[in-house]
Amino acid sequence: MLILIGSFHAIAGLAGVVKDDFYAVTPNYVFEFDATTWGWTHLIGGIIVLFAGFGVFRGAVWARTVGVIIAVISALASFAWIPIYP
């Protein structure tokens, strides 16, 4: 699941970085970042989650720890991403 979620976050982040008008940003939201900022956030987070997923397959203890922490952060970032729709 970490590899799958990491891939999806990286793709969503890449879409926000490459073409920032791809996402329609809702006005007057608590987190007032542009789509490029959210794109970089998702791209970097997705890559970290992806590497943690591969680390879990290798049986690395650090990957499990990073995976759990990043999964929680990833869930919160996804919640904050709600008003920015493709």
Secondary structure, DSSP 8 states (H G I E B T S, - for coil): -HHHHHHHHHHHHHHHHH-GGGSEE-SS-SS---HHHHHHHHHHHHHHHHHHHHHHHHT-HHHHHHHHHHHHHHHHHHHHTTTEE-
